[in-house]
Amino acid sequence: MDGAVTLYDAVRRAARGGPGRCAVEETGGGSATYAGLLDLADRMAGGLAARGVRAGDCVAFGLRGGIPYVALVLGVAKLGARYVPLLAGFGDREVAEALRRTRPVLLVADRAVAAPGLPAVSPKLLAEPGPAAAAPGGEGGADRAPQAGVFRILWSSGSTGFPKGIAWRQDAFVAERRRWLADTGIRDTDVFFCRHPLDVAHATDLHVFAALLAGGRVVLADPAAPPAVLLRQIASHRATAMSALPRHYEELAAAAAPGTALPLMRRALCGGAYVGAGTVRRVRSALGAVLHEVYGSTEFGLALGDIDGRGLVPVAGVGARIEALAGSPGTGELVLRSDCTSEGYPDDAAAGRRTWRGGEFWTGDVATRTHDGGFRILGRLSEALATPAGPLLAPVLDEEITATGAVAEAVALPRRTDGLGSEVVVAVRPEGAVPRRSPRPARSCCGTGCGAASHAWTRCRARRSARWTSRCCAHGGGCGDRLPCPRQRNPLVMVPGLAATGRFFSDAAAGLADRHRVVTVELPARRPDATVRGAAEELAGVLDRLDLRGAVLLGWSLGATVAYEYLDRFGTERVTALVSVEQSPRLTPAPDWPHAAFGSLDAAGAEELGAAALAEPAAFAERLVRGSFAAGTEPEPGLVGALAAEALHWDPRACAALLADAVRRDFRACVAALALPVLFVHGARSRVYPTGVGRWLAGAVPGAELRVFEDSGHLPFIEEPRAFVRAVADFVARSAAHG
């Protein structure tokens, strides 16, 4: 770490080329030049010194953010002191524990913080001139010797208990940031857009001091601002760089109006979770921005990056290797090494010994090498299970178990959390069961052949943006017949329609799972701004996440519309055949189109349907379900009630929005251009599509097949389930043989 200086001096050096240039902006209107920011830091350092803060002392922050926060970090660094943020989410107990562990001598706060007995001051008062003691080094002058002591303590996620404090020295931090800036190609003309609270490393390390150490500019946004507002701010501030989680970029893409583009965004960094190809495509399509995946942690700093398209490769100065898991050569725990990293956990020596071993940082993440020599992060080691086909992450198994239809919720908990094991405890809540406090043992196969014990108690896991489940047949690999093996080939991806869930497909999916892996992907039932395009993008994300190839896409009703959109936008890289069930490529009539929904649905009628869904959701659901059965039949009341109850899982606003978007679309040209095997399935007694649209579809697509179910309406997979399963299975077999 030759040439190390304090953080304050490093920023002052970066400002020499233009002290009058803007350093920090707030989307609310405030701004500070480099000269102004350093002047505020000087005054705050003087205020700290006047209140007795010395090198090595700890200062607690209870701040909302903004320019004063940035200046105070620099003031603390100038003194050689350290700071610790008291997170906004901390309650009184957490604050007391944080104070006990870090022992600050002063609290600087602009919000209420319960810290009895600890001297406190506001940032405004701290910066006011007064009889302050001189801060070491004064203003300007030669760089001071770097402070080797700790200058900050940030908090871990706290997923295993109270968050652990993570300590960084100034010299290591400045050196690590400078290496990363050089490796990433950051310039003094870059404008970083920060949407994160300043209490976390994602904000300070990848935005604030990335910008200030490069001589650039950082824009501080309100973390609670809606995506559409953030998108406008990114454009108006002419941002060229930012870092966010995949879901943040997904939200921005979903909020983008047609024609939106961010042509100046040259470093859209993305990490914190696996970055799927679908996310990359959607962001490029909606925003015109190319995502660059990065990998790191608050403990280690930035370790890997994909800046030039080579995949995730180590940052300059970082060593990376994989500690192979037993029986899985090429896949294992990612282990890192660097001479510019944190001091670990000063308040948890045991955790430090587990994480830092032999001068290396053991990440706890499972990774594999890619064909081009880079790394791919698969997930947490504590969630990995051994299967005959390789490691399987527990969250995927959760969805596999739920797909059996026997349980409402499932959480797989590997018995072994220090490496790859085959034993798993599965916590489940059966369908219709009231959550219990005490566990009740049961036996089931986990899909790995272990026959591990499971327990019926409830622990819910957050649902993904696209809700999907999966099931498949036993194939002689040790899997039982109750739970699925997640590695079966020939996947069949089923997409239900408007106001429907995967439960509509229960019987058909169970029958088809005897031969195929069945994945059910539901439409965006909880998004008030749902669109066909957005649903197709979520579908693409699931296929990417599961890495499904050679899939047969089966869409029913509006699910078929989404399938058309998917094929039009994403092509056939992952899909080899299509089954379109009871859908018209255009839902409203036209002079050349007699095949509207319900025979004559027009824009006004669609608007009335959406209004009915909003005004009386239960009545709308029952009418929709009842009208989907074959004309001239009286469906079983219990079945109608069950399906209508499933329909009520939808947010009525999502239902109305998706219908309104769908009636504006015309997929006739898209369907006619399909160049893959297609089976069109229709009910001869359908009240939803009574005009024989299936014949038009079969004639429009060369080589397409048409199957009409004589005793069915809009629900052939429910009304004639055995015949439906045979028809689909036979088509898939023919398609596979043809391919």
N, C-alpha and C positions, 0 to 999 in steps of 0.2 A: 504494500500500500504506500509506495513512494509518492511523495508530493502531497500527502494528506493534509487537509486544512479543516477548520471548523465549517459546519454547515453555513453559518452566517457569512464567513469569508468567501466560501465557494459561490454563494449567491451574489455577493458584492463583486467578485471577479466577473461573473457573467453579466453584470450590469454595467461594466466599464465602457462597453461599446455604445451604450445609449441609455444613460440614467433617466432620461425623460420619456423613454418608451413605457408603454403600459405593461405592468407585470401581472396584475390581478384585476379581474372584473367580476361584478356580481350581476346576475340577470335582473336583480331588483333595481339596478341603477348605479351602485357605487363602483368606484374604480381607484386604483393606486398605481402610480408609476414606480419604477424600481427605486428611484430616489425617495419617493414618498413612503414606500413600504419599508425601506431600510431605516428611514428616519423614525417611523412608528416603532420599529423593532428596537431602535436605540432608546427611545423614551420608555418603552416597556421594560427593557433590561434595566434601565436606571430605576424605574419604579419597583422592580423586583428586588434590586440591591438595597434600595432604601427601606424595604420591609424585611431585610435580614436574610434574603435568599443568597446563598453562596454556592460555589462550585460543589457539585455532588449532592446538593439538596434536591428534593422532589417537590414539584408544583402540580397540584391537581387542577384539571380543566373541567368546568361545567359550562360549556359554551355551545351556542347554537351553530356557529360556523362563521363564514365570511372573512373579510380582510383582517379584522383584529385577531382571529384565530391563527392565521398564517404568520402575522407579525409576531405574535406571542411565542410561537414555536421558534422563530429565529432569535427572539430575545432570550429565551431560555437557553438555546444553544450557545449564544454569545457568552452567557455567564458560565457555561460549563455545568449547568444544572441539568435536571431531567424533568420530563413532564409525563403525566398519566391522565388520560381522559376518563371521566366518569360518564359512562355511556348513558344516553337519554333513556334507554330501556331499563336501566338499573332501578330497582326499588330501594327503599331505605335500607333493607338488609344487605343488598348487594353493594350499595355505596359504603356501608360500614365495613364490610369485608374487604373491599378494594382499598379503603383507607388503612385498614389494619395491616394489609400486606405491603403497601407501598410507603407508608409513613410520611406523607407530604407535610411541609411546613407552612404552606399557603394554598388557599383555594381561589382561583380566578374564575368568576362565574357571571353569566348574564341570564341565568334561569335558576329556578328554585332547586337547591341541592341540600339535603339534610346532612349536615356535617357539624354537629354541635362541638364547640370547643376549638374548631380549626379557624384561624384567622382567614377572612375572606375579603375580596376586593373585586370590583367590576373592571373589565378591561378598559372602559373609558376613564375611570378614575386612576387606574394604573398608569396610563399614558400621559396624564396631566403633569405639567412641569411643577417642580417643587424642590425642596431641599433634599434631593436624591443623592445617595452615595454613588460614586462613580462606578459605572460598569467596567469591568476589565477590558482594556484594549482601546477604549474610547471609540471615536468614529474614524473610519479610514485607517491610514497607516499601514505598516507591514502586517502580514498575516501572523496571527498568533500561533504558538505551538498547538497542534490539535489536541482536543480534550479526549483522552483515551477512555474516560469513564462513560458510563451509560448516559444517553441523553433522552431516551424515551422508553416507556413501557406501554405497549399496546396489548390488547386482549385477544385470546383465542376465541373460537366460536362458542365454547362452553357446552359442546355436545355430550361430554362425559361428566359434567358436574360444573362447579363454578369455573368460569373462564380462567385460563392460566395466563399470567403476565409474561410477555415476550419482550426481552430487553435488547436494545441496539446501541452500539457505540457510534459516535459521530464519524470517526474516521472510516469505519467499516461501511456505514450507510452512504457516505459521500462517494467512496470508491466504488461500491456496488452500483449506485445509481449512474455514475459516469460511464462505467463499463457497459451498462445496459443501454444508455442513450446512444453510445457509439455503435453498438451492435444493431440497434433498431433504426438507425439513420435519422434520429430526431434533429431538427434544425432550429436555429434561433428565430426563424419565421413561423414556426408552428404555433397553433392556437389549440390548447387542450380544453375540452369541454368536460367538466366534472359534475356528475349527477349524484355523487355519493357523499354521505356525511363525513366530515373531516376527522372524526374520531377513529376511522379505520384506515388501514394501510392502502387499500385500493384507491382511496382519495389522495392521501399524502404522497405515496410512492409512485403511483402510475399517472398522476395528474399534476398535483401542485409542484412538487420538487423535480419532477421530470421536466416541466416547463421552465421553472426558475433556474435550474442548473444548466439548462441549455440556452438561456437568454430569451426564451419565448414568452408566451402569455397563457394564463389559465383563466377560464371562465367558470365561476362557481354558481351552480344552479340549485334550485330548491329540490331536494331529493323526493319530495312528495308531489311534485308537479306531474300532471297527466302526460302520457307519452306524446300526445299531439302538441302540447305546449313545448315540451322539450325539443321536439322535432323542429318547431319554428325557431326556437332559440339557437339550436345548432346551426341552422342556416343563416339566421340574422347576424350571429357573431362570427360567421365565416370560419367555423372550427375545422381544423385539419387533422385532429387526433383525439381519440377518446378510448376508454377501456370500460367494458361492461360485461355482465353475464349474458349467456345466450338468450335467456328469457327477456332481458331488457331490450336486446336487439329485435327479438320477435315482437315485442310490444310496439316498438317504433315502426317496424315494417307494417304491422296491422293498422297503425294509425295513419299511415301515409296515404294521401290522396293520389289518384292517378296523375302521373306526370311528375311526381315528387322526385327530386334528385339531390344528392349531396356531392357534387363534383369535386369539392375541395377536400373531402374527407379521405386523406391518403393513408392514415394509420388508424383504422378501426380495429382495435385490439379486443379480443374476446377470450375469456377464460373463466375459471371458477367452477366449471362443469363441462362435460363432454360437448364439443361443438360438432353437431351433426351436419352432414352435407346438405340436408334439407334447409337448415337454418342459413347456411352460407348462400344457397340459391335464393331463398326468399328475401334476404337482405339485399343481395345484389339486384334482384328484380324490382323490389319496391323502392330502394333508396339509391341504387347505383353505386353502392359502397362494397368494397372487397374486405371481408373479415380476415384478420390475421390472428390465429390462435396463439395464446401465450399460456404458460404454466408456471406457477410459483406458489409461494405461501408467505404469510406474515413472518414465520420463523426463518425461512431461508432467503427470501428475496425472489427475484425473477430467475428462473432456471432454464426454461426452454421457450422457444418461440418459432413461429412459422411466418417469417417476414417476406421471404422471396420465393415461396411456393415449394420449398424443399421438404415440408413437413416440420414437425416439432423437433428442433435440433438444439443442443446446448448453447446457451449464451456464452460469449467469450469469457474465459476464466472459470467456467463451470465444468466439472466432470460428472458424467452420468453413466450409470450401469444398471443392469437388471439382476437382482438376486432371484434366481429361478425358483419357482415353487416345485415341490415334489411331484414328479410325474408330468410336469408341464414345461419342457425345455422351450426357451424363448419367451416365456411369460412369467412374470414374477413381480416382486416389489421393486419400485424405482428407488434407487439410492443415489444421492447427490454429494458433491464435494465442492467447496469453494473457500478461499481465504477471506472473503468479504461477506460474512453472514452474521446472524444475530448471536447473542450470548446465551440464548436458550431461555429456560424458565427459571428465573432466580428464586421463585417461591415454590418450586416443585422439582426437587432434585431427582426423584425417582423417575418422573416423566422425562426429564432431561437425559437420564442414562439410557432410557429406552429409545429415545429419538436420535440422540447423537452418540454414535458408536465408532470408535477408531478413527475419529476425525471426519466421519461421514454422517450425512443427514438421511435417516431412513424415513421416507415420506409417508408410508402407510398406504400408498396408492399402488394398484396393480397396473402394470404397463406391459406392452409388447413392442417389438421392433417392427418397423414397416419395411417394405421391400426396398425403399430408397434410403435406408439407414437411419431414418428418424424414429421417433417414439410415438406410440398411441396410448393414451391413458384410458383404461377400461373402467376404473371405479376404485372403491376403497377395499383394501385387503380384508378388513373385518367383515365385509359383505360377500366375499368370494366363496363359492362352493365348488367342490370337485365333482365333475361329471365325466362319463366315458368320452365325451366329445370335447373336454377342456373346461376351463373355469366358467362358472355361471354366477352372475351377480344376484344377490338375494332379492333386490327390488323386482327383477324380472320374474323370479320364481313366485313372488307375491301375486303378480298378475296372472301367471299360469294357473295357480291354485284357484283364484277367484273365478277363473273362466269355467271351472267345472260346473258352476251353477249350484253347488252344494253349500257354499258359504258366501256371506256378504262382504266380509273383510278378511284379509290374511296378511300376516307379517312373518317372513322367514327370518329366523335368528340363528346364524351359524353357531354351533356349540364351541367351535374353536375360533378364536378371534385373532390369533397370532400367526396364522398361516392358512394354507388351503386344506380344508377338511371336507369329509363327505357326510358328517352328521349335522343335522339341523333340527332345531325346535321350531315348530310352526304354530303361531298364535292365530286362532281363527274365531270369527263370530258367525255361527250358522245363520242361514236365511230365516228371518222372522224371529230370531232369538233376542231377548232382552239382554244387554250386556251384564255379565256376572262379575262379582268381585273376587270370587274364589275360583281357582283353576280346576278343571275336570279333565283327567287324562283321557286321551284317545289314541288310536293307532292309525297311521296312514303312511303311504309312500310319499316321499318328498320329490320324486321325480329324478333322484340320483341313485336309486337302488339301495338306499340305506335302511329303509323301514324305520326311520327315527320316530320317537314319540312326539306327539303334538299335543297342545293344550288349547282348550276352548276358552280363551279370554280375549278381551278386545284391546287392540292398540291400533289406532288408525294411522295410516300414512297418507300424506298429502297427495291428491290426485294430480296427474299430469295434465297439461293443457289439452292434449288430445287423449280422451279416455279410450283405452284399448285393452282387450283381453285376448288370451290365446289358449288353445288346447290342441292336442294331437294324440295319435294312437300309440299304444305300446308297440315296440318293434323288436322285442327280443333282447333289449339291452338292460333288462333288470327293472324296468319301470312297471309299476302296478297299473291296473286298468281303471283306477279311480282318478289319478292325477296325471298330468301330461308330462311327456318328455319334450323339452323345449327345443330339441335339435332335429325334429323330423323335417324331411324335405317336402317338396311340392306344396308350398303354402297356399292356402285359399284365404284371401282377405275379403271379409264381408262388411259392407257399409250399409247400415239401416237408414231409413228415410226420416222425413220431417216428423217431429214429435214422437220419435221412437228411440228405443235403446237396444242394446245388444240382446236383451232378453226376448225380443221378438223372434230372434233367430235360434232360440235355445234348442228346439227339437231338431231343426235342420243341421245346426252346427254339431250336435251330438252324433247324428247319423254320418255326417261327412268326416268327422274326426276319426272314424274307423279306418279311413284311408289317407287322410291328409292332415297336416297341421292347419288349424283354423284360427285365424286372427280376426277379431271383430274390432273395427274402428268406428266409434260413434261420432256423429256430427257435433259441432260446437254448441251444445245445448245450454250453456250458461253464459254465452257471449251476447250481450244486447246489440252488438254491432256485427253479428255474424254475417258472412258472405259466402257464396259458393267458392270464390277464389281462396278465401281464408281456410275453408274446410278442406279444399284440395291440398293446400300447403301443409296443414296438420297431418293429412293422410300421408303425404310425402315424407314428413318428418318421422312418422312411425315406421314406414318401410325402411328409411335410412337407419333409424336407431336399431331396429331388429336385424338390419342388413339382410333383408329378404330379397331373394333373386329368383327369377322364374315363377313369380307369383301369378295366380289367377285372381283377378279383381272382380268381385261380385257386388254390384250396387243395386239396391232396391229403391224404387220411387226416387225421392230426391237424392238418395245415396247414389243412384245411377247418374244423376246429373253431376254430382261431385266426381264420379269416376270419369265422365266425359271430360270435365275440366282438368282433372289430373293428367289424363293421356294427352290432352292438347298442350298442356304446359310442360310436363316432365317427360313425355315420351314413353318408350317401352323398354328402357334400360333394366327396370326391375319387374316388369309385367309382361307375361307372354300370352295372355288370353283375357277376354272380358265376358262376364255374364251380366246382362242388363235385364233386371226384373221389373216389369210393370212401370215403364216410364216413357214419356214422350220427349223428344229433343227440344220441343218448343211448347210451353205450357199455355200460351194464349193463342187465339185464332188469328188468321191472316187470310187475305184473299186466296192465297195458294196453300192454305193450311187448315184442314178441318179437324185436326186431331188434338184439340185443346184438352186440358184437364177437365174432367166432369162433362166433357163434350162441348162446353161453351164458355169456360172460365176466361174472363177478360180482366184488364187491369183493375177496374172498379170492383169486380167480384173478389179479386185477390186481396184488395185493400179491406173489403168487408170481412174476409176470413181472418186477416191479421188483427182487425179490431175485435172480432169475436174471441180470438185467443187471448187478447189482453183483458177484455171485459169479464169473461166467464171461462177461465181456464179449464175447470172441471167439466163443464157442459160441452165445451169445444172438443176436449179430448175424447169424451164418450161418443159424440156425433162422428168424429173423424174415424174412430176405431170401428164403430158399428157400420158406417158407410163403406168400410173397406172390405167387408165380407161380400160374398157373391150375391148378386141380385136374386130376389125371391127366396132367400134363406133367412132364418131367424137364429143368429149365433147364440151359443150358450151364454147366459148372463154372467156366470162366473168368469169365463174367459174374457168377455168384453170388459168386465170390471178390472181384471188383472192387467190387461193391456193398457187400459185407460190410466191406471195407477202408474204404470211405467211412463206414459206420456207426460204425466205431471212432474217428472224429474226435470223437464225442460223449463227454462225461464221463458214465460210467454213473450218477452221482448225479443229473445233470440229466435223464437219460432216466427214471429211476425217479420223480423228483419231478414231472415233467411228466405222466407217465402217471397217477400217484396223484391229481393235481389234476383231470385230464380226466375220470376215471371218476366224480367227484363232481358233474359238471355235466350239466345237461339243457337242451338248446337247442331242444326241439321248439316251444315257443311263439315263440322268436326266429325260427326258420326259417319258421314259418307266417305271421309278420308281415312277411316280406321284401316290399318294394315296389319291386323292380327286376328286370330280366330275369335269369333264372337257368337255367343248364344243369346238370343232374345227370348225371354220368358214372359208370357202374358196369360191372363185369366179370361176365359171365354165369356164370363158373366161379370166382368169388372164394371163397377159403377164409377170408378175413377177415370178409367180410359175405355169408354164404351164404343169407340169408333173404329177399332181394328188397326190401331197405329203399329202393331207388331208386324203386319204384312208390309207396311211401308218401310219400316226399319230393315226387315230382312231383304227387301228388294234394293235398298240403298247401299248396302254393304256387300261387295262381292264375296261369295263363299260363306256368308253368315247363315246360321241355323236359327230356326224359329220353333219354339215348343209352346203350344197353347194347351192349357189345362182346362178341360171342359167343365169341371165342377168347382172352379175357383173364381174368386173375384180378384181383389188387389193383393191378396195374401196367400199365394199358392204354397208357400213354405209352411204355412199353418193349416190351410184347408186341405191340402193333399201332400203332407210332409214326405211320405215314403216315395211317392212318385217324383216329387221334387228332388229329393236326395239322389235317386237313381239317375235322373236326367242330368243333373249337374256333374255327378261323379263320372258318368259315361262321357260327357263332353270334355271334361278335364283329361280323361284317359286318351280320348281321340286327339286332343290338342297336343298332348305330350308326345304321342306316337308320331303325329305329323311334324312336330318340331324337331 
